[in-house]
Amino acid sequence: MFLLGALFTTVDTKAQVSVGLNVNIGNQPAWGPVGYDHVDYYYLPDIDAYYSVPQRQFVYYDNNRWIRARALPPRYGNYDLYTGYKVVVNEPRPYLRADYYRSNYGKYKGWKGERQIVIRDSRDDKYKHHDNGWHGNNPKSKGKGKGHH
C-alpha cells in the first residue's frame, strides 16, 4: 500500500513539473495577446510573418527563403505590433505550413474587429512580474525608434 501511494505521489509530482515547464508567460512579448500560458509562435497576418517566443525572433519570407531576425526589416516599418492581430500557434516551425496559416487566418489581415488586449495593457496578476518591456522593432510602439532588448 505504501509503495502504491509513493508511486502516485511520484507520478503527480512529475505531472506538476511538466506543466510548469510549459508555461512561458514571462517570455511572451509585451505586445502579445493576453490569455495564453504558453505560446510557441505568433502568426502576424498583416505582414504574413511569424514571431518565435522562445527564440525571440521574427521569421519572415524574403528572397525565396525564411529569414530569422531579432527585428523586422524596414519594409514593415509602419506595422504596429501592439494593434496588429496575432494568432497563437503552438507547433514547431509553422512557417513551413505558411499556406495553411494564410488561408485560415488571412481574414484577420487589416482586422478592424474587437482589439486584442496585449500583455502590456493587462491588469491580470499573472502578468504582474512580466517586464512589459518592448521586444522587437516597432516605430509606433513604446520606445519609439529604439531597438529591442
N, CA, C and O atoms as a DFTB+ gen file, in Angstrom:
596 C
 N C O
     1  1       0.828      -1.181       0.000
     2  2       0.000       0.000       0.000
     3  2       0.881       1.257       0.000
     4  3       0.616       2.224      -0.714
     5  1       1.932       1.212       0.820
     6  2       2.854       2.351       0.907
     7  2       3.518       2.603      -0.445
     8  3       3.628       3.749      -0.880
     9  1       3.966       1.522      -1.118
    10  2       4.610       1.666      -2.420
    11  2       3.644       2.229      -3.460
    12  3       4.030       3.047      -4.295
    13  1       2.409       1.794      -3.407
    14  2       1.406       2.291      -4.334
    15  2       1.179       3.793      -4.126
    16  3       1.069       4.546      -5.094
    17  1       1.109       4.216      -2.889
    18  2       0.953       5.645      -2.566
    19  2       2.150       6.443      -3.043
    20  3       1.993       7.545      -3.570
    21  1       3.357       5.893      -2.862
    22  2       4.570       6.579      -3.302
    23  2       4.592       6.706      -4.822
    24  3       5.031       7.723      -5.357
    25  1       4.118       5.673      -5.516
    26  2       4.068       5.707      -6.974
    27  2       3.160       6.839      -7.458
    28  3       3.535       7.603      -8.347
    29  1       1.955       6.944      -6.865
    30  2       1.029       8.007      -7.260
    31  2       1.584       9.386      -6.932
    32  3       1.375      10.334      -7.690
    33  1       2.278       9.507      -5.826
    34  2       2.883      10.786      -5.460
    35  2       3.945      11.174      -6.473
    36  3       4.033      12.337      -6.868
    37  1       4.763      10.196      -6.901
    38  2       5.811      10.463      -7.882
    39  2       5.202      10.888      -9.219
    40  3       5.659      11.850      -9.837
    41  1       4.172      10.169      -9.659
    42  2       3.517      10.499     -10.922
    43  2       2.908      11.891     -10.829
    44  3       3.026      12.682     -11.764
    45  1       2.260      12.196      -9.714
    46  2       1.641      13.501      -9.510
    47  2       2.676      14.619      -9.559
    48  3       2.435      15.659     -10.171
    49  1       3.805      14.418      -8.931
    50  2       4.867      15.417      -8.900
    51  2       5.412      15.663     -10.298
    52  3       5.619      16.812     -10.688
    53  1       5.645      14.607     -11.052
    54  2       6.153      14.747     -12.415
    55  2       5.174      15.518     -13.285
    56  3       5.586      16.340     -14.102
    57  1       3.887      15.262     -13.119
    58  2       2.882      15.964     -13.916
    59  2       2.915      17.460     -13.605
    60  3       2.811      18.288     -14.510
    61  1       3.060      17.796     -12.344
    62  2       3.095      19.208     -11.974
    63  2       4.336      19.880     -12.542
    64  3       4.272      21.020     -13.000
    65  1       5.454      19.187     -12.515
    66  2       6.693      19.757     -13.047
    67  2       6.573      19.981     -14.545
    68  3       6.965      21.037     -15.041
    69  1       6.042      19.011     -15.271
    70  2       5.964      19.156     -16.722
    71  2       5.011      20.282     -17.109
    72  3       5.261      20.995     -18.081
    73  1       3.932      20.448     -16.366
    74  2       3.022      21.546     -16.652
    75  2       3.739      22.867     -16.420
    76  3       3.603      23.797     -17.215
    77  1       4.503      22.956     -15.332
    78  2       5.235      24.177     -15.022
    79  2       6.236      24.532     -16.108
    80  3       6.460      25.712     -16.376
    81  1       6.836      23.540     -16.730
    82  2       7.814      23.793     -17.777
    83  2       7.171      24.329     -19.051
    84  3       7.843      24.970     -19.859
    85  1       5.887      24.074     -19.237
    86  2       5.211      24.513     -20.449
    87  2       4.653      25.928     -20.360
    88  3       4.038      26.405     -21.314
    89  1       4.852      26.596     -19.251
    90  2       4.376      27.967     -19.086
    91  2       5.501      28.912     -19.486
    92  3       6.624      28.785     -18.998
    93  1       5.205      29.860     -20.374
    94  2       6.238      30.823     -20.775
    95  2       5.706      32.251     -20.807
    96  3       6.081      33.042     -21.672
    97  1       4.835      32.571     -19.866
    98  2       4.243      33.909     -19.813
    99  2       5.316      34.984     -19.761
   100  3       5.210      35.987     -20.466
   101  1       6.347      34.801     -18.944
   102  2       7.394      35.805     -18.798
   103  2       8.220      36.033     -20.049
   104  3       8.884      37.063     -20.172
   105  1       8.190      35.084     -20.986
   106  2       8.942      35.233     -22.235
   107  2       8.122      35.841     -23.364
   108  3       8.674      36.252     -24.385
   109  1       6.813      35.899     -23.185
   110  2       5.969      36.455     -24.231
   111  2       6.201      37.964     -24.306
   112  3       6.351      38.618     -23.274
   113  1       6.231      38.515     -25.510
   114  2       6.484      39.961     -25.643
   115  2       5.317      40.783     -25.105
   116  3       4.188      40.297     -25.046
   117  1       5.582      42.001     -24.721
   118  2       4.559      42.896     -24.165
   119  2       3.424      43.133     -25.156
   120  3       2.308      43.456     -24.751
   121  1       3.699      42.973     -26.460
   122  2       2.672      43.172     -27.479
   123  2       1.865      41.908     -27.767
   124  3       0.959      41.929     -28.601
   125  1       2.187      40.800     -27.080
   126  2       1.450      39.550     -27.270
   127  2       0.072      39.630     -26.633
   128  3      -0.109      40.344     -25.647
   129  1      -0.908      38.907     -27.180
   130  2      -2.250      38.941     -26.606
   131  2      -2.306      38.219     -25.262
   132  3      -1.570      37.258     -25.041
   133  1      -3.167      38.676     -24.377
   134  2      -3.318      38.051     -23.064
   135  2      -4.099      36.749     -23.187
   136  3      -4.773      36.500     -24.187
   137  1      -3.994      35.929     -22.154
   138  2      -4.820      34.729     -22.068
   139  2      -4.125      33.430     -22.404
   140  3      -4.772      32.383     -22.446
   141  1      -2.826      33.463     -22.646
   142  2      -2.118      32.245     -23.038
   143  2      -0.963      31.985     -22.081
   144  3      -0.082      32.829     -21.912
   145  1      -0.974      30.812     -21.457
   146  2       0.113      30.440     -20.550
   147  2       1.346      29.994     -21.313
   148  3       2.466      30.081     -20.810
   149  1       1.134      29.518     -22.529
   150  2       2.250      29.038     -23.349
   151  2       2.017      29.435     -24.805
   152  3       0.918      29.271     -25.334
   153  1       3.052      29.954     -25.440
   154  2       2.995      30.302     -26.867
   155  2       4.331      29.927     -27.489
   156  3       5.389      30.286     -26.971
   157  1       4.277      29.201     -28.606
   158  2       5.493      28.916     -29.370
   159  2       5.740      30.029     -30.390
   160  3       6.840      30.573     -30.484
   161  1       4.702      30.352     -31.146
   162  2       4.808      31.360     -32.201
   163  2       3.553      32.219     -32.226
   164  3       2.491      31.801     -31.764
   165  1       3.684      33.412     -32.764
   166  2       2.546      34.223     -33.177
   167  2       2.623      34.301     -34.690
   168  3       3.698      34.487     -35.260
   169  1       1.481      34.158     -35.331
   170  2       1.387      34.436     -36.760
   171  2       0.816      35.844     -36.883
   172  3      -0.186      36.168     -36.245
   173  1       1.446      36.673     -37.693
   174  2       1.054      38.066     -37.880
   175  2       0.476      38.211     -39.285
   176  3       1.221      38.479     -40.228
   177  1      -0.845      38.038     -39.444
   178  2      -1.448      38.031     -40.783
   179  2      -1.233      39.316     -41.578
   180  3      -1.144      39.268     -42.805
   181  1      -1.150      40.457     -40.907
   182  2      -0.974      41.723     -41.624
   183  2       0.293      41.747     -42.465
   184  3       0.327      42.358     -43.533
   185  1       1.325      41.085     -41.983
   186  2       2.600      41.109     -42.699
   187  2       3.056      39.711     -43.116
   188  3       4.160      39.543     -43.632
   189  1       2.197      38.705     -42.890
   190  2       2.493      37.318     -43.247
   191  2       3.857      36.890     -42.697
   192  3       4.710      36.377     -43.423
   193  1       4.032      37.115     -41.405
   194  2       5.281      36.772     -40.732
   195  2       4.950      36.086     -39.407
   196  3       3.793      36.045     -38.988
   197  1       5.966      35.558     -38.768
   198  2       5.820      34.837     -37.509
   199  2       6.788      35.421     -36.484
   200  3       7.770      36.078     -36.830
   201  1       6.485      35.164     -35.218
   202  2       7.410      35.548     -34.153
   203  2       7.577      34.335     -33.250
   204  3       6.597      33.806     -32.726
   205  1       8.815      33.896     -33.070
   206  2       9.123      32.768     -32.188
   207  2       9.329      33.306     -30.782
   208  3      10.277      34.050     -30.531
   209  1       8.442      32.932     -29.862
   210  2       8.556      33.394     -28.477
   211  2       9.807      32.835     -27.801
   212  3      10.549      33.609     -27.196
   213  1      10.078      31.521     -27.873
   214  2      11.273      31.003     -27.190
   215  2      12.578      31.606     -27.711
   216  3      13.504      31.834     -26.933
   217  1      12.660      31.865     -29.002
   218  2      13.901      32.392     -29.585
   219  2      13.917      33.912     -29.708
   220  3      14.937      34.510     -30.050
   221  1      12.760      34.529     -29.423
   222  2      12.629      35.989     -29.535
   223  2      13.109      36.494     -30.898
   224  3      13.906      37.426     -31.011
   225  1      12.576      35.822     -31.929
   226  2      12.957      36.165     -33.302
   227  2      11.734      36.200     -34.202
   228  3      10.795      35.420     -34.041
   229  1      11.770      37.114     -35.141
   230  2      10.767      37.152     -36.191
   231  2      11.213      36.196     -37.286
   232  3      12.407      35.979     -37.494
   233  1      10.240      35.633     -37.978
   234  2      10.504      34.761     -39.114
   235  2       9.657      35.306     -40.261
   236  3       8.429      35.347     -40.176
   237  1      10.321      35.721     -41.326
   238  2       9.611      36.300     -42.464
   239  2      10.256      35.804     -43.756
   240  3      11.417      35.396     -43.779
   241  1       9.463      35.854     -44.833
   242  2       9.906      35.332     -46.118
   243  2      10.573      36.437     -46.926
   244  3      10.017      37.525     -47.081
   245  1      11.761      36.156     -47.436
   246  2      12.495      37.144     -48.224
   247  2      13.428      36.411     -49.186
   248  3      14.174      35.521     -48.776
   249  1      13.385      36.782     -50.444
   250  2      14.243      36.171     -51.467
   251  2      14.156      34.642     -51.481
   252  3      15.170      33.943     -51.483
   253  1      12.933      34.153     -51.491
   254  2      12.658      32.713     -51.580
   255  2      13.171      31.890     -50.407
   256  3      13.441      30.699     -50.561
   257  1      13.307      32.506     -49.242
   258  2      13.692      31.726     -48.052
   259  2      13.169      32.403     -46.797
   260  3      12.885      33.601     -46.789
   261  1      13.048      31.615     -45.739
   262  2      12.595      32.116     -44.453
   263  2      13.792      32.675     -43.695
   264  3      14.807      32.002     -43.514
   265  1      13.649      33.908     -43.262
   266  2      14.712      34.616     -42.537
   267  2      14.323      34.701     -41.062
   268  3      13.168      34.966     -40.729
   269  1      15.289      34.476     -40.194
   270  2      15.091      34.663     -38.745
   271  2      15.896      35.880     -38.343
   272  3      17.078      35.990     -38.669
   273  1      15.249      36.796     -37.632
   274  2      15.939      38.017     -37.208
   275  2      15.297      38.550     -35.932
   276  3      14.115      38.322     -35.675
   277  1      16.087      39.258     -35.145
   278  2      15.597      39.868     -33.903
   279  2      14.652      41.032     -34.183
   280  3      13.845      41.397     -33.327
   281  1      14.745      41.609     -35.359
   282  2      13.912      42.756     -35.720
   283  2      13.314      42.534     -37.107
   284  3      13.859      41.787     -37.919
   285  1      12.206      43.185     -37.359
   286  2      11.594      43.123     -38.674
   287  2      12.373      44.013     -39.639
   288  3      12.982      44.998     -39.220
   289  1      12.359      43.675     -40.920
   290  2      13.064      44.514     -41.905
   291  2      12.336      45.857     -42.085
   292  3      11.169      45.985     -41.714
   293  1      13.023      46.848     -42.650
   294  2      12.443      48.193     -42.819
   295  2      11.111      48.217     -43.574
   296  3      10.296      49.111     -43.348
   297  1      10.879      47.261     -44.457
   298  2       9.629      47.284     -45.223
   299  2       8.392      47.149     -44.326
   300  3       7.282      47.464     -44.756
   301  1       8.576      46.681     -43.080
   302  2       7.458      46.574     -42.138
   303  2       7.458      47.723     -41.131
   304  3       6.831      47.624     -40.076
   305  1       8.148      48.794     -41.447
   306  2       8.293      49.925     -40.528
   307  2       6.993      50.551     -40.055
   308  3       6.958      51.137     -38.973
   309  1       5.928      50.446     -40.831
   310  2       4.643      51.034     -40.428
   311  2       3.748      50.058     -39.678
   312  3       2.654      50.423     -39.249
   313  1       4.199      48.837     -39.518
   314  2       3.385      47.837     -38.831
   315  2       3.486      48.030     -37.319
   316  3       4.585      48.145     -36.775
   317  1       2.344      48.064     -36.646
   318  2       2.291      48.255     -35.203
   319  2       2.004      46.917     -34.529
   320  3       0.897      46.388     -34.629
   321  1       2.995      46.383     -33.852
   322  2       2.857      45.093     -33.176
   323  2       1.774      45.105     -32.100
   324  3       1.159      44.073     -31.832
   325  1       1.539      46.236     -31.496
   326  2       0.556      46.323     -30.417
   327  2      -0.885      46.287     -30.919
   328  3      -1.772      45.836     -30.195
   329  1      -1.133      46.743     -32.121
   330  2      -2.512      46.770     -32.625
   331  2      -2.784      45.719     -33.690
   332  3      -3.943      45.395     -33.948
   333  1      -1.745      45.182     -34.312
   334  2      -1.940      44.145     -35.323
   335  2      -2.462      42.868     -34.694
   336  3      -2.135      42.549     -33.551
   337  1      -3.272      42.144     -35.439
   338  2      -3.849      40.898     -34.936
   339  2      -2.784      39.815     -34.859
   340  3      -1.972      39.671     -35.772
   341  1      -2.788      39.048     -33.760
   342  2      -1.848      37.948     -33.570
   343  2      -2.608      36.641     -33.425
   344  3      -3.607      36.570     -32.709
   345  1      -2.132      35.610     -34.105
   346  2      -2.688      34.267     -33.988
   347  2      -1.677      33.427     -33.223
   348  3      -0.520      33.320     -33.631
   349  1      -2.106      32.833     -32.121
   350  2      -1.218      31.980     -31.328
   351  2      -1.079      30.633     -32.024
   352  3      -2.073      30.006     -32.392
   353  1       0.158      30.196     -32.200
   354  2       0.450      28.929     -32.875
   355  2       1.383      28.123     -31.984
   356  3       2.475      28.574     -31.640
   357  1       0.946      26.939     -31.621
   358  2       1.775      26.059     -30.807
   359  2       2.127      24.804     -31.592
   360  3       1.606      23.716     -31.347
   361  1       3.008      24.996     -32.521
   362  2       3.563      23.893     -33.297
   363  2       4.957      24.321     -33.757
   364  3       5.221      25.511     -33.924
   365  1       5.835      23.361     -33.957
   366  2       7.187      23.726     -34.404
   367  2       7.178      24.189     -35.859
   368  3       6.504      23.593     -36.700
   369  1       7.913      25.231     -36.148
   370  2       8.117      25.768     -37.496
   371  2       6.833      25.918     -38.320
   372  3       6.717      25.329     -39.395
   373  1       5.876      26.699     -37.825
   374  2       4.609      26.849     -38.566
   375  2       4.785      27.500     -39.928
   376  3       3.946      27.315     -40.810
   377  1       5.839      28.246     -40.115
   378  2       6.088      28.908     -41.398
   379  2       6.284      27.900     -42.520
   380  3       6.150      28.251     -43.692
   381  1       6.599      26.651     -42.181
   382  2       6.718      25.622     -43.214
   383  2       5.346      25.200     -43.741
   384  3       5.248      24.517     -44.760
   385  1       4.295      25.610     -43.042
   386  2       2.915      25.382     -43.497
   387  2       2.244      26.741     -43.719
   388  3       1.077      26.931     -43.377
   389  1       2.987      27.667     -44.288
   390  2       2.517      29.043     -44.464
   391  2       1.201      29.114     -45.230
   392  3       0.356      29.949     -44.908
   393  1       1.005      28.267     -46.228
   394  2      -0.240      28.289     -47.000
   395  2      -1.446      28.029     -46.093
   396  3      -2.500      28.642     -46.260
   397  1      -1.281      27.128     -45.145
   398  2      -2.357      26.827     -44.190
   399  2      -2.700      28.068     -43.369
   400  3      -3.873      28.410     -43.226
   401  1      -1.702      28.731     -42.839
   402  2      -1.945      29.913     -42.000
   403  2      -2.498      31.080     -42.815
   404  3      -3.351      31.824     -42.331
   405  1      -2.026      31.241     -44.027
   406  2      -2.565      32.298     -44.888
   407  2      -4.040      32.053     -45.194
   408  3      -4.855      32.973     -45.117
   409  1      -4.381      30.814     -45.539
   410  2      -5.771      30.528     -45.926
   411  2      -6.719      30.536     -44.727
   412  3      -7.871      30.948     -44.862
   413  1      -6.258      30.091     -43.565
   414  2      -7.138      30.028     -42.407
   415  2      -7.201      31.322     -41.595
   416  3      -8.204      31.576     -40.928
   417  1      -6.164      32.133     -41.637
   418  2      -6.121      33.331     -40.798
   419  2      -5.923      34.621     -41.589
   420  3      -5.785      35.693     -41.000
   421  1      -5.907      34.527     -42.913
   422  2      -5.783      35.710     -43.750
   423  2      -6.927      36.692     -43.541
   424  3      -6.779      37.887     -43.797
   425  1      -8.074      36.188     -43.074
   426  2      -9.226      37.069     -42.827
   427  2      -8.938      38.098     -41.733
   428  3      -9.672      39.077     -41.601
   429  1      -7.888      37.888     -40.954
   430  2      -7.530      38.838     -39.895
   431  2      -6.571      39.925     -40.372
   432  3      -6.192      40.809     -39.603
   433  1      -6.184      39.854     -41.634
   434  2      -5.325      40.897     -42.191
   435  2      -6.127      42.202     -42.220
   436  3      -7.223      42.252     -42.777
   437  1      -5.573      43.249     -41.619
   438  2      -6.279      44.516     -41.538
   439  2      -7.477      44.474     -40.593
   440  3      -8.418      45.252     -40.752
   441  1      -7.450      43.585     -39.626
   442  2      -8.567      43.359     -38.705
   443  2      -9.067      44.656     -38.088
   444  3      -8.295      45.428     -37.519
   445  1     -10.362      44.881     -38.207
   446  2     -10.999      46.077     -37.635
   447  2     -12.028      45.698     -36.571
   448  3     -12.790      46.544     -36.102
   449  1     -12.041      44.423     -36.197
   450  2     -12.972      43.963     -35.169
   451  2     -12.462      44.305     -33.778
   452  3     -11.673      45.231     -33.593
   453  1     -12.926      43.545     -32.819
   454  2     -12.530      43.786     -31.435
   455  2     -11.016      43.679     -31.286
   456  3     -10.409      42.713     -31.747
   457  1     -10.416      44.664     -30.647
   458  2      -8.967      44.712     -30.465
   459  2      -8.536      43.686     -29.419
   460  3      -9.195      43.521     -28.393
   461  1      -7.446      43.013     -29.683
   462  2      -6.891      42.081     -28.710
   463  2      -6.226      42.880     -27.587
   464  3      -5.505      43.844     -27.847
   465  1      -6.470      42.479     -26.353
   466  2      -5.775      43.105     -25.230
   467  2      -4.379      42.510     -25.188
   468  3      -4.217      41.289     -25.215
   469  1      -3.373      43.367     -25.121
   470  2      -1.988      42.898     -25.098
   471  2      -1.455      42.891     -23.671
   472  3      -1.983      43.574     -22.793
   473  1      -0.408      42.115     -23.457
   474  2       0.177      41.939     -22.127
   475  2       0.523      43.279     -21.484
   476  3       0.270      43.477     -20.296
   477  1       1.089      44.184     -22.242
   478  2       1.462      45.492     -21.704
   479  2       0.284      46.189     -21.027
   480  3       0.461      46.869     -20.016
   481  1      -0.920      46.021     -21.582
   482  2      -2.103      46.719     -21.084
   483  2      -2.932      45.908     -20.096
   484  3      -3.971      46.380     -19.633
   485  1      -2.494      44.708     -19.770
   486  2      -3.260      43.837     -18.884
   487  2      -3.066      44.216     -17.422
   488  3      -1.993      44.654     -17.008
   489  1      -4.123      44.036     -16.663
   490  2      -4.057      44.239     -15.210
   491  2      -4.141      42.908     -14.468
   492  3      -4.238      42.876     -13.242
   493  1      -4.103      41.820     -15.217
   494  2      -4.175      40.476     -14.640
   495  2      -2.926      40.205     -13.812
   496  3      -1.813      40.501     -14.247
   497  1      -3.108      39.644     -12.621
   498  2      -1.987      39.360     -11.714
   499  2      -0.937      38.435     -12.320
   500  3       0.236      38.507     -11.953
   501  1      -1.348      37.564     -13.247
   502  2      -0.356      36.638     -13.795
   503  2       0.695      37.348     -14.650
   504  3       1.745      36.776     -14.940
   505  1       0.417      38.590     -15.054
   506  2       1.391      39.365     -15.822
   507  2       2.122      40.384     -14.955
   508  3       2.901      41.191     -15.462
   509  1       1.871      40.347     -13.654
   510  2       2.435      41.327     -12.729
   511  2       3.955      41.355     -12.778
   512  3       4.556      42.425     -12.680
   513  1       4.581      40.199     -12.927
   514  2       6.041      40.133     -12.930
   515  2       6.628      40.159     -14.334
   516  3       7.842      40.047     -14.506
   517  1       5.771      40.306     -15.333
   518  2       6.246      40.423     -16.720
   519  2       6.968      41.752     -16.844
   520  3       6.534      42.752     -16.273
   521  1       8.058      41.770     -17.579
   522  2       8.824      43.017     -17.688
   523  2       8.067      44.094     -18.463
   524  3       8.435      45.268     -18.416
   525  1       6.996      43.692     -19.184
   526  2       6.215      44.614     -20.006
   527  2       7.101      45.503     -20.857
   528  3       6.717      46.598     -21.267
   529  1       8.284      45.004     -21.105
   530  2       9.230      45.737     -21.938
   531  2       8.887      45.591     -23.402
   532  3       7.916      44.933     -23.777
   533  1       9.673      46.194     -24.182
   534  2       9.412      46.256     -25.603
   535  2      10.319      45.287     -26.319
   536  3      11.541      45.403     -26.230
   537  1       9.737      44.321     -27.039
   538  2      10.505      43.339     -27.791
   539  2      10.221      43.546     -29.268
   540  3       9.061      43.553     -29.680
   541  1      11.229      43.707     -30.045
   542  2      11.048      43.866     -31.483
   543  2      11.290      45.303     -31.901
   544  3      11.570      46.170     -31.073
   545  1      11.178      45.537     -33.183
   546  2      11.366      46.909     -33.674
   547  2      10.032      47.416     -34.167
   548  3       9.497      46.912     -35.155
   549  1       9.503      48.388     -33.504
   550  2       8.196      48.882     -33.848
   551  2       8.161      50.383     -33.630
   552  3       8.030      50.827     -32.489
   553  1       8.272      51.167     -34.668
   554  2       8.345      52.610     -34.511
   555  2       7.075      53.241     -33.944
   556  3       7.101      54.395     -33.516
   557  1       5.962      52.497     -33.936
   558  2       4.727      53.081     -33.419
   559  2       4.475      52.705     -31.965
   560  3       3.458      53.102     -31.397
   561  1       5.371      51.956     -31.359
   562  2       5.119      51.483     -30.008
   563  2       6.014      52.175     -28.996
   564  3       6.837      53.024     -29.340
   565  1       5.834      51.791     -27.738
   566  2       6.652      52.296     -26.647
   567  2       8.121      52.154     -27.007
   568  3       8.509      51.137     -27.583
   569  1       8.924      53.110     -26.698
   570  2      10.333      53.049     -27.033
   571  2      10.567      53.476     -28.471
   572  3      11.502      53.010     -29.121
   573  1       9.726      54.352     -28.959
   574  2       9.734      54.786     -30.355
   575  2      11.147      54.968     -30.901
   576  3      11.959      55.703     -30.338
   577  1      11.419      54.289     -32.001
   578  2      12.686      54.447     -32.684
   579  2      13.837      53.702     -32.061
   580  3      14.955      53.776     -32.571
   581  1      13.610      52.987     -30.979
   582  2      14.705      52.256     -30.323
   583  2      14.658      50.797     -30.718
   584  3      13.626      50.295     -31.164
   585  1      15.754      50.133     -30.558
   586  2      15.816      48.714     -30.885
   587  2      15.182      47.867     -29.794
   588  3      14.543      48.386     -28.879
   589  1      15.364      46.580     -29.904
   590  2      14.796      45.651     -28.925
   591  2      15.780      45.445     -27.786
   592  3      16.946      45.835     -27.861
   593  1      15.283      44.829     -26.743
   594  2      16.193      44.464     -25.639
   595  2      16.126      42.996     -25.356
   596  3      16.819      42.508     -24.463
